[in-house]
Structure formats: C-alpha cells, structure tokens
Amino acid sequence: MRISACLTLEVAVRTIKSFGEIGLEICSVRVIMARAKRTLEAARFQPGAKVRVRYGVIVPDLPDIPLGGWTGIIKQVERSEAKTVYEIKWDRKTLKNVHPVYMRRCERDGYDAEIMWLADEDLDLDDGTPMPIEQPTNIVTPPLSMKDRDDRIRAVFGFTHDDLIPHVNWRTLLIYYRYLRATLTFPFPATYWDFGRLHDQKITVMIHGLPDSEENGFDEEDGLICHGRDQNGRIEIPLAEVEVKKKAPNHEPVSDYSYWFHNWR
C-alpha cells in the first residue's frame, strides 16, 4: 500500500480505514516522518550546523543571563507555535566562559546546562570568527522564600536562592547543630519507627535535647543525635529518624533537617 506523503492525517486515515489498525499505525508514522522532513527542509539550519547566538538574546526564564556570543551545534529541529526552534548543544569554549551563576542555577533546578532550545531569529551561522561572550551586568537573585523548603535550608547556612544546598559533612552538620540548638524547644514529643524482627512498631518518645558534640565531631552516617525517653527508658536516636506532628512548633525545623540529611549525603 502506497500513501502519498503530502496527504493530511485525516485523509490518510480514510484512505486506509479498511486495512485495520496496522495500516493506521503505518500511515501515522509516515505522515509524522513527512512532517518532520518538511520541517527540516524549511529550517535555516540543519542538524550538525554550527551556530552563534545573536547579541541581545537572553536565557528563557532567566532575564538577567544574556546569551550573545554563545556557540554550539544544532542537534534537533522542530516546529513550535508556527516557529522553527532548534535544540543546541553548547561547545566547550562557551561552557568554559559562561557566568558561574548560570551553571549553579541549572544544577539547582535540575536542567542540563549543555543543552538549550532557541528560536530561528535568535541565531546566526557560526563562521568561526572569535567573538566575546556577552556577560551579565546585573545578576538579580530572588529573595529566599520561607515557604520553600530548599530556601529554608539555604537560610540555615546563610546562602542565597542562587546557591546550591551543601552536602552533609562534619562542617555542615556543625552549622545545622548550632541552628537547631538555638531553634528547637525542648522537651518535645515525637515518634520513631522500631524495625523489629517480628513486626515494625511506631514508638512514642519525648526528646530532651541534642548532646554537645562539637568537641567530639559528628558521625556523617547517623548525623545529629538526640536523646530522650521512650517506653523502655533513656534512648539516643538519630534526629533524622524522628517524626514530629505537623502542627507542632518543632515540626518544620526537624522535618527540614531530615529532608536535607537524607537527600544531600
């Protein structure tokens, strides 16, 4: 069965309706491939082309980061909202010279710093002529939001919204220890899980404080240790394993610490 590539999907479906689901799938694939071919033919740049960003273009969603002079290679071409857009992989020279705050923001937000989609009007052909990369002149760092858990953790370390959350080590544990000693109200009720041989059990405990560990250092495996009393008497337990009721005053700082400890080790 031969179907003209210029047919619309609706006409193609009517043409092959009697051929069943297999025919429909084949036709759909051919029409999609034809559309992709027409997109490539209409595009100013083809995959593999070396391009340079025009001066005055900014990073989408980051208005304080200019892109002028960035160079890279076209990886994909697509049509989006009647515009031709390109996936660009930045070259080593560009990545070496971009402002560090761009790299930090990409890592912070989970973006690939080496890849970006830009529109046709943002690009020129890169003829190899050396040109300086446009640098930011006014970095605008959003204020920390205490409604955002990551920002609350940054605040513990005196960081800004553009800074990466630090990993767990003895230095960062010491900072968090001093913060919690000054923030938490003792004693406070909490719970922890006792994973026994026969069954798991949720145990109620009254937390009385954080032992002074500044002189002896901190165990990066267990993190900060708290002491208290449960049904069996005195107990010491990692603070990261303790749960506090949501409406309790100590819930947020204990929960934030546990989130940081388990995700940044």
Rosetta silent file (secondary structure, phi, psi, omega in degrees, C-alpha in Angstrom):
SEQUENCE: MRISACLTLEVAVRTIKSFGEIGLEICSVRVIMARAKRTLEAARFQPGAKVRVRYGVIVPDLPDIPLGGWTGIIKQVERSEAKTVYEIKWDRKTLKNVHPVYMRRCERDGYDAEIMWLADEDLDLDDGTPMPIEQPTNIVTPPLSMKDRDDRIRAVFGFTHDDLIPHVNWRTLLIYYRYLRATLTFPFPATYWDFGRLHDQKITVMIHGLPDSEENGFDEEDGLICHGRDQNGRIEIPLAEVEVKKKAPNHEPVSDYSYWFHNWR
SCORE:     score description
SCORE:     0.000 S_00000001
   1 L     0.000  127.866  179.499    0.000    0.000    0.000 S_00000001
   2 L  -114.681  127.369  179.188    1.439    3.389   -1.009 S_00000001
   3 L  -120.273  128.824  179.893    0.154    6.589    0.595 S_00000001
   4 L   -61.578  135.470 -178.758    1.286    9.991   -0.646 S_00000001
   5 L   -67.537  -17.325 -177.380    3.383   11.813    1.961 S_00000001
   6 L   -86.384   -4.570  178.401    1.547   15.060    1.256 S_00000001
   7 L   -67.942  147.912  171.571   -1.808   13.728    2.481 S_00000001
   8 L   -73.639  162.190 -179.685   -3.181   15.066    5.742 S_00000001
   9 H   -60.997  -38.426 -178.145   -3.540   12.581    8.563 S_00000001
  10 H   -64.179  -44.225  179.819   -7.366   12.696    8.276 S_00000001
  11 H   -66.270  -40.088  179.935   -7.331   11.874    4.528 S_00000001
  12 H   -62.765  -40.767  179.371   -4.763    9.152    5.064 S_00000001
  13 H   -61.915  -43.536  179.475   -6.887    7.548    7.777 S_00000001
  14 H   -64.864  -35.240 -177.129   -9.941    7.468    5.497 S_00000001
  15 H   -65.757  -35.749 -174.320   -7.834    6.028    2.691 S_00000001
  16 L  -110.884   15.529 -174.725   -6.619    3.061    4.704 S_00000001
  17 H   -55.711  -36.548 -177.195   -9.578    2.561    7.045 S_00000001
  18 H   -73.257   -8.448 -178.370  -10.333   -0.838    5.556 S_00000001
  19 H   -90.152   -3.197  175.482   -6.799   -2.017    6.340 S_00000001
  20 H    81.968 -169.313 -172.405   -7.356   -2.003   10.107 S_00000001
  21 H   -64.510  -35.714 -178.329   -5.146   -0.860   12.998 S_00000001
  22 H   -64.223  -44.075  177.972   -1.852   -1.939   11.435 S_00000001
  23 H   -61.779  -39.312  179.880   -2.477    0.174    8.355 S_00000001
  24 H   -63.435  -43.228  179.910   -3.418    3.134   10.538 S_00000001
  25 H   -62.875  -43.113  179.889   -0.178    2.865   12.538 S_00000001
  26 H   -62.702  -44.180 -178.649    1.942    2.664    9.365 S_00000001
  27 H   -64.584  -41.910 -179.206    0.204    5.668    7.841 S_00000001
  28 H   -60.426  -44.515  179.429    0.542    7.711   11.047 S_00000001
  29 H   -61.924  -43.214 -178.700    4.278    7.050   11.178 S_00000001
  30 H   -64.723  -40.424 -179.669    4.707    8.010    7.510 S_00000001
  31 H   -66.155  -42.428  178.024    2.770   11.253    7.919 S_00000001
  32 H   -61.143  -42.236  179.036    4.795   12.195   11.038 S_00000001
  33 H   -64.620  -38.051  178.590    8.019   11.460    9.139 S_00000001
  34 H   -64.962  -41.024  177.963    6.814   13.575    6.214 S_00000001
  35 H   -63.254  -41.867  178.451    6.050   16.474    8.543 S_00000001
  36 H   -62.691  -38.506  179.122    9.495   16.175   10.116 S_00000001
  37 H   -64.768  -43.011  179.364   11.078   16.183    6.643 S_00000001
  38 H   -64.802  -35.635  177.492    9.179   19.327    5.649 S_00000001
  39 H   -62.362  -44.394  178.871   10.297   20.978    8.930 S_00000001
  40 H   -64.007  -41.023 -179.026   13.944   20.226    8.129 S_00000001
  41 H   -64.430  -33.968 -178.584   13.575   21.481    4.564 S_00000001
  42 H   -83.458  -13.970 -175.583   12.081   24.761    5.796 S_00000001
  43 L   -75.290  145.895  178.553   14.668   25.255    8.546 S_00000001
  44 L   -74.961  -29.879  179.696   17.515   27.726    8.084 S_00000001
  45 L  -122.406  144.650  179.853   19.932   25.430    9.941 S_00000001
  46 L  -106.969  157.901  175.859   20.249   21.654    9.721 S_00000001
  47 L   -52.830  133.288 -177.239   21.403   19.214   12.454 S_00000001
  48 L    99.780  -13.974 -179.950   25.168   19.454   12.773 S_00000001
  49 L   -71.459  143.712  176.448   25.339   23.136   11.824 S_00000001
  50 E   -92.234  127.178 -175.781   27.481   25.414   13.993 S_00000001
  51 E  -128.426  159.815  175.897   25.558   28.457   15.214 S_00000001
  52 E  -127.658  140.565  179.491   26.134   31.569   17.320 S_00000001
  53 E   -79.912  138.093  179.514   23.512   33.357   19.436 S_00000001
  54 L   -71.379  149.998  177.308   22.814   36.956   18.485 S_00000001
  55 L   -66.569  140.437 -178.697   23.603   39.716   20.958 S_00000001
  56 L   101.619  -14.042  177.492   20.587   40.813   22.988 S_00000001
  57 L   -80.503  140.942  179.927   19.097   37.308   23.368 S_00000001
  58 E  -116.934  163.109  175.723   18.569   36.148   26.955 S_00000001
  59 E   -67.070  129.260  176.006   18.178   32.743   28.587 S_00000001
  60 L   -55.431  130.894  179.312   14.483   31.767   28.616 S_00000001
  61 L    74.965   -2.311  177.067   13.128   32.275   32.154 S_00000001
  62 E  -130.193   78.965 -172.137   16.423   33.911   33.270 S_00000001
  63 E   -65.675  -13.395  179.515   16.230   37.526   32.094 S_00000001
  64 E   -93.877    3.964  179.382   19.489   38.509   33.822 S_00000001
  65 E  -114.353  104.463  178.048   21.583   35.977   31.844 S_00000001
  66 E   -78.042  155.240 -176.485   22.437   37.139   28.282 S_00000001
  67 L  -115.594   -0.692 -175.343   23.308   34.620   25.583 S_00000001
  68 L   -54.972  128.834  178.840   25.056   36.800   23.000 S_00000001
  69 L    90.470   -9.665  177.625   28.089   35.078   21.502 S_00000001
  70 L   -65.124  139.903 -178.750   27.313   31.599   22.823 S_00000001
  71 E  -126.323  150.869 -179.696   28.184   28.970   20.220 S_00000001
  72 E  -172.208 -170.892 -176.388   27.144   25.388   19.722 S_00000001
  73 E  -117.496  136.604  176.805   25.891   22.695   17.358 S_00000001
  74 E   -69.198  126.948  177.891   22.309   22.093   16.209 S_00000001
  75 E  -104.153  -39.437 -179.431   21.080   18.702   17.448 S_00000001
  76 E  -142.018  156.541  176.583   17.372   18.802   16.559 S_00000001
  77 E  -129.202  131.919  179.238   14.930   20.933   14.572 S_00000001
  78 E  -142.706  163.350  172.398   11.227   21.264   15.367 S_00000001
  79 E  -104.276  128.190 -179.856    8.217   23.464   14.672 S_00000001
  80 E  -137.765  117.908 -179.515    6.637   25.042   17.764 S_00000001
  81 L    52.093   49.735  176.836    3.730   27.515   17.612 S_00000001
  82 L    66.682   14.125  177.359    4.409   28.234   13.921 S_00000001
  83 E  -118.558  148.439  172.404    8.098   28.892   14.692 S_00000001
  84 E   -87.634  126.773  179.901   11.173   26.867   13.872 S_00000001
  85 E  -123.989  153.273 -174.263   13.106   26.043   17.046 S_00000001
  86 E  -127.432  138.120  169.293   16.458   24.350   17.487 S_00000001
  87 E   -88.527  123.535 -175.836   17.995   22.198   20.178 S_00000001
  88 E  -116.366  135.076  172.295   21.564   23.436   20.640 S_00000001
  89 E  -104.203  116.245 -176.690   24.434   21.699   22.405 S_00000001
  90 E   -68.313  145.802 -179.962   26.893   24.329   23.621 S_00000001
  91 L   -83.776  172.780 -175.002   30.546   23.849   22.789 S_00000001
  92 H   -62.830  -39.346 -179.058   33.395   23.640   25.300 S_00000001
  93 H   -60.357  -42.041  179.642   34.511   27.238   24.777 S_00000001
  94 H   -65.265  -49.398 -177.143   31.049   28.516   25.674 S_00000001
  95 H   -63.352  -28.109  179.421   30.644   26.325   28.739 S_00000001
  96 H   -73.355  -26.749 -171.828   34.084   27.374   29.959 S_00000001
  97 H  -110.459   -1.323  179.280   33.240   31.086   29.760 S_00000001
  98 L   -71.004  157.323 -179.054   29.591   31.327   30.873 S_00000001
  99 L   -64.900  137.331 -178.150   28.868   33.049   34.172 S_00000001
 100 H   -57.114  -29.700 -177.039   29.054   30.615   37.150 S_00000001
 101 H   -65.745  -29.545  176.443   25.581   31.611   38.362 S_00000001
 102 H   -64.299  -44.295  179.997   24.087   30.081   35.194 S_00000001
 103 H   -64.740  -40.920 -179.981   25.715   26.722   35.962 S_00000001
 104 H   -64.658  -41.677 -179.731   24.578   26.860   39.600 S_00000001
 105 H   -65.948  -37.798  177.619   21.009   27.654   38.619 S_00000001
 106 H   -63.423  -44.916  178.988   20.930   24.769   36.135 S_00000001
 107 H   -65.546  -41.248  179.735   22.198   22.337   38.776 S_00000001
 108 H   -60.536  -42.910 -173.514   19.813   23.784   41.376 S_00000001
 109 H   -95.449    0.667  176.724   16.763   23.440   39.116 S_00000001
 110 L    78.384   26.303  178.456   17.712   20.127   37.502 S_00000001
 111 L   -97.088  154.893  175.093   18.349   21.494   33.981 S_00000001
 112 L   -84.154  111.971 -176.529   21.012   20.321   31.533 S_00000001
 113 L   -68.267  -17.093 -175.752   23.409   23.271   31.274 S_00000001
 114 L   -90.061   -7.738 -174.100   24.817   21.970   27.979 S_00000001
 115 E  -126.104  141.342  174.896   21.504   21.968   26.073 S_00000001
 116 E  -154.410  146.884  174.403   19.036   24.742   25.200 S_00000001
 117 E   -99.481  129.349  177.517   16.156   25.313   22.748 S_00000001
 118 E  -135.640  158.086 -178.201   16.159   28.634   20.871 S_00000001
 119 E   -83.678  162.910 -177.398   14.154   30.137   18.014 S_00000001
 120 H   -57.125  -41.957 -176.371   15.402   30.727   14.481 S_00000001
 121 H   -70.167   -8.534  179.947   15.544   34.517   14.903 S_00000001
 122 H   -87.633   -6.826 -166.418   17.936   34.130   17.871 S_00000001
 123 E  -124.108  152.045  169.156   20.702   32.506   15.827 S_00000001
 124 E  -129.951  160.671  175.000   23.321   33.173   13.164 S_00000001
 125 E   -68.049  135.477  177.654   25.701   30.821   11.426 S_00000001
 126 L   -88.352  109.210 -178.903   28.987   30.499   13.313 S_00000001
 127 L   -90.466    4.763  177.874   31.729   31.190   10.774 S_00000001
 128 L    92.274   -5.093  178.519   34.486   30.655   13.332 S_00000001
 129 L   -67.919  124.338 -179.664   35.293   34.334   13.859 S_00000001
 130 L   -61.973  128.550  177.586   36.261   34.792   17.558 S_00000001
 131 L  -138.493  141.965 -178.826   33.679   36.912   19.362 S_00000001
 132 L   -69.168  147.296  176.037   33.349   37.660   23.086 S_00000001
 133 L   -82.791  130.968  179.282   30.574   36.029   25.061 S_00000001
 134 L   -66.124  130.970 -177.641   28.099   38.522   26.483 S_00000001
 135 L  -110.221  151.348  178.354   28.295   38.555   30.290 S_00000001
 136 L   -63.154  143.503  177.059   25.625   39.529   32.845 S_00000001
 137 L  -111.497  -13.657 -178.617   25.855   43.084   34.144 S_00000001
 138 L  -151.160   81.765  178.309   23.168   42.881   36.822 S_00000001
 139 L   -66.690  125.777 -179.995   22.585   39.486   38.419 S_00000001
 140 L  -109.083  107.542  179.726   19.196   39.515   40.141 S_00000001
 141 L   -93.873  118.661  179.470   18.995   36.931   42.923 S_00000001
 142 L   -60.902  147.283  177.152   15.408   36.281   44.074 S_00000001
 143 L   -67.406  153.936  176.335   14.887   36.627   47.833 S_00000001
 144 L   -65.070  141.596  176.541   14.628   33.472   49.892 S_00000001
 145 L  -109.907  120.313  179.837   11.100   32.207   50.419 S_00000001
 146 L   -74.239   -1.715  172.742   10.398   30.662   53.808 S_00000001
 147 L   -87.282  -11.513 -179.225    7.527   28.787   52.146 S_00000001
 148 L  -102.333  123.205 -175.520   10.075   26.858   50.105 S_00000001
 149 H   -60.107  -43.952 -179.928   11.826   24.012   51.927 S_00000001
 150 H   -61.748  -38.611  178.753   15.052   24.300   49.926 S_00000001
 151 H   -68.170  -35.892  176.895   15.216   28.026   50.655 S_00000001
 152 H   -62.838  -37.147  178.347   14.699   27.430   54.373 S_00000001
 153 H   -69.932  -40.230  175.703   17.676   25.079   54.306 S_00000001
 154 H   -58.208  -39.167 -178.894   19.756   27.644   52.406 S_00000001
 155 H   -62.547  -33.872  178.200   18.883   30.160   55.126 S_00000001
 156 H   -57.471  -37.532 -175.884   20.359   27.826   57.770 S_00000001
 157 L   -95.874    2.819 -179.467   23.738   28.146   56.018 S_00000001
 158 L    74.394   26.435 -177.591   23.407   31.854   55.218 S_00000001
 159 L   -93.445  171.864  175.594   23.090   31.169   51.486 S_00000001
 160 L  -103.854  175.281  179.610   21.074   32.896   48.744 S_00000001
 161 L   -63.774  -26.540 -179.319   18.498   31.438   46.372 S_00000001
 162 L   -82.829   -8.978 -178.536   21.199   31.085   43.696 S_00000001
 163 L   -85.492  147.533  175.679   23.445   28.968   45.939 S_00000001
 164 L   -77.499  145.084  175.301   23.444   25.181   45.888 S_00000001
 165 L   -68.298  130.962 -175.777   22.401   23.368   49.040 S_00000001
 166 L   -74.183  155.649  177.723   25.592   21.954   50.631 S_00000001
 167 L   -79.817  162.827 -179.838   26.198   18.259   51.119 S_00000001
 168 L   -74.414  123.134  170.627   26.309   16.571   54.510 S_00000001
 169 L  -153.559 -179.305 -173.187   29.730   16.599   56.134 S_00000001
 170 H   -66.012  -31.115  179.316   31.057   17.388   59.605 S_00000001
 171 H   -69.496  -46.197 -179.156   31.252   21.117   58.860 S_00000001
 172 H   -70.546  -32.319  175.006   27.667   21.403   57.611 S_00000001
 173 H   -63.884  -37.650  178.245   26.440   19.181   60.437 S_00000001
 174 H   -63.607  -42.598  178.192   28.075   21.547   62.893 S_00000001
 175 H   -62.554  -44.744 -179.329   26.257   24.524   61.336 S_00000001
 176 H   -67.241  -35.710  178.082   22.945   22.661   61.423 S_00000001
 177 H   -60.539  -47.753 -179.664   23.594   21.557   65.002 S_00000001
 178 H   -64.703  -37.516  177.897   24.090   25.137   66.178 S_00000001
 179 H   -64.055  -46.759 -177.642   20.986   26.268   64.304 S_00000001
 180 H   -69.738  -35.666  176.467   18.784   23.552   65.815 S_00000001
 181 H   -59.692  -34.535 -178.957   20.158   24.085   69.318 S_00000001
 182 H   -86.678  -17.276 -172.464   19.026   27.709   69.040 S_00000001
 183 H  -102.488  -42.128 -174.332   15.722   26.967   67.268 S_00000001
 184 L   -73.161  149.109  175.269   14.169   23.875   68.836 S_00000001
 185 L  -107.197  121.395 -178.269   12.169   23.992   72.049 S_00000001
 186 L  -109.718  150.364   -7.084   12.865   21.107   74.444 S_00000001
 187 L   -80.513  165.493  176.745   11.404   18.805   75.517 S_00000001
 188 E  -147.638  145.272  179.921    9.009   17.852   72.711 S_00000001
 189 E   -78.245  147.652  179.249    7.038   14.700   71.853 S_00000001
 190 E  -155.870 -178.348  176.204    7.892   12.749   68.712 S_00000001
 191 E  -137.350  159.216  171.854    7.793    9.262   67.217 S_00000001
 192 E  -148.233  162.265 -179.014   10.234    6.908   65.522 S_00000001
 193 E   -96.642  130.143  174.131    9.994    3.501   63.876 S_00000001
 194 E  -103.803  109.625 -177.150   11.395    0.422   65.598 S_00000001
 195 E   -90.630   91.071 -177.012   12.040   -2.168   62.888 S_00000001
 196 L   -86.210  177.520 -179.082   11.882   -5.394   64.870 S_00000001
 197 L   -70.261  -39.267 -175.688   12.282   -8.994   63.819 S_00000001
 198 L   -90.660  -40.155  179.892    8.594   -9.852   64.006 S_00000001
 199 L  -160.027  159.498  176.879    6.958   -6.554   63.130 S_00000001
 200 E   -87.438  145.484 -175.602    7.611   -2.848   62.789 S_00000001
 201 E  -138.107  134.567  176.502    6.388   -0.608   65.565 S_00000001
 202 E   -89.747  120.708 -173.042    5.941    3.130   65.842 S_00000001
 203 E  -107.245  135.889  174.131    7.307    4.276   69.183 S_00000001
 204 E   -87.275  136.956 -177.157    6.433    7.471   71.052 S_00000001
 205 E  -140.329  148.861  173.292    9.394    9.306   72.542 S_00000001
 206 E  -106.109  114.357 -177.615    9.972   12.541   74.458 S_00000001
 207 E   -84.787  126.412 -176.405   13.030   14.325   73.055 S_00000001
 208 E  -103.734  -17.659  179.075   15.012   16.192   75.731 S_00000001
 209 E   165.776  179.197  175.469   17.873   17.673   73.747 S_00000001
 210 L  -111.062  118.846  179.629   20.844   17.399   71.406 S_00000001
 211 L   -58.658  148.096  178.758   24.068   16.235   73.108 S_00000001
 212 L   -72.986  107.500 -176.312   27.024   18.603   72.797 S_00000001
 213 L  -113.376   10.253 -175.423   29.084   17.039   70.014 S_00000001
 214 L   -62.293  -37.366 -177.543   31.221   19.988   68.969 S_00000001
 215 L   -76.814  -38.417 -175.974   34.374   18.651   70.624 S_00000001
 216 L   -89.673   -8.882 -179.558   33.990   15.028   69.519 S_00000001
 217 L    85.265 -177.102 -175.504   32.740   15.776   66.000 S_00000001
 218 L  -125.095  144.902  177.017   29.778   14.325   64.126 S_00000001
 219 E   -86.823  114.686 -176.882   29.114   10.939   62.564 S_00000001
 220 L   -69.148  -18.171  178.439   28.189   11.549   58.928 S_00000001
 221 L   -75.101  -41.683 -177.533   26.393    8.178   58.766 S_00000001
 222 L  -100.643  -21.862 -177.907   23.924    8.954   61.563 S_00000001
 223 E    75.229 -150.325 -178.839   24.048   12.736   61.599 S_00000001
 224 L   -72.334  137.529  179.552   22.871   14.634   64.650 S_00000001
 225 E  -105.970  135.979  174.083   21.910   12.503   67.651 S_00000001
 226 E  -114.817  154.987  177.390   19.125   13.459   70.043 S_00000001
 227 E  -121.319  150.680 -178.190   18.431   11.953   73.479 S_00000001
 228 E  -169.420 -158.527  179.129   15.138   11.352   75.196 S_00000001
 229 E  -136.486  134.521  172.834   12.948    8.721   76.840 S_00000001
 230 E  -118.137 -161.932 -175.317   10.592    6.173   75.357 S_00000001
 231 L   -64.587  -19.131 -178.273    8.594    3.311   76.872 S_00000001
 232 L  -103.144   -0.213  178.740   11.797    1.446   77.694 S_00000001
 233 E   117.813 -153.422 -176.506   13.695    4.309   79.269 S_00000001
 234 E   -65.618  142.315 -177.193   16.524    6.557   78.106 S_00000001
 235 E  -146.283  146.487  169.109   17.304    6.481   74.394 S_00000001
 236 E  -119.780  132.997 -172.533   19.662    8.081   71.878 S_00000001
 237 E  -148.033  145.771  176.196   18.472    8.178   68.267 S_00000001
 238 E   -60.052  131.848 -179.673   19.428    9.968   65.029 S_00000001
 239 H   -60.613  -28.624 -179.181   17.369   13.140   64.716 S_00000001
 240 H   -67.908  -15.026  179.479   16.797   12.335   61.037 S_00000001
 241 H   -96.698   -0.643 -176.364   14.714    9.313   62.099 S_00000001
 242 L   -91.877  139.880  176.969   12.423   11.330   64.373 S_00000001
 243 E  -118.023  135.919  179.854    8.965   12.490   63.253 S_00000001
 244 L  -118.998  140.604 -179.582    7.109   15.421   64.799 S_00000001
 245 L   -56.059  144.255 -172.200    3.400   16.146   64.354 S_00000001
 246 L   -58.676  -37.029 -175.837    2.734   18.670   61.599 S_00000001
 247 L   -85.683   -3.394 -179.654    1.076   21.285   63.804 S_00000001
 248 L   -75.828  147.433 -177.952    3.784   21.133   66.460 S_00000001
 249 L   -57.859  -32.495 -176.573    6.221   24.104   66.647 S_00000001
 250 L   -88.851    0.259 -175.308    9.262   21.887   66.073 S_00000001
 251 H   -59.876  -50.894 -173.313    7.822   20.060   63.055 S_00000001
 252 H   -63.522  -50.625  179.971    9.259   22.296   60.339 S_00000001
 253 H   -64.132  -36.720  178.933   12.890   22.533   61.536 S_00000001
 254 H   -70.099  -42.922  179.344   13.090   18.801   62.335 S_00000001
 255 H   -64.539  -41.538  178.665   11.430   17.824   59.047 S_00000001
 256 H   -62.842  -43.203  179.326   13.676   20.168   57.043 S_00000001
 257 H   -61.156  -45.302 -179.231   16.789   18.743   58.700 S_00000001
 258 H   -61.674  -42.307  178.122   15.686   15.161   57.964 S_00000001
 259 H   -60.616  -46.183  179.022   14.960   16.056   54.316 S_00000001
 260 H   -64.262  -46.504 -176.075   18.401   17.647   53.945 S_00000001
 261 H   -62.101  -41.034 -176.666   20.238   14.811   55.706 S_00000001
 262 H   -79.235  -20.506 -174.486   18.639   12.059   53.612 S_00000001
 263 H  -107.732  -11.466 -177.884   18.943   13.830   50.236 S_00000001
 264 L  -121.629   25.580  174.747   22.344   15.548   50.370 S_00000001
 265 L   -85.122    0.000    0.000   24.592   12.791   51.701 S_00000001
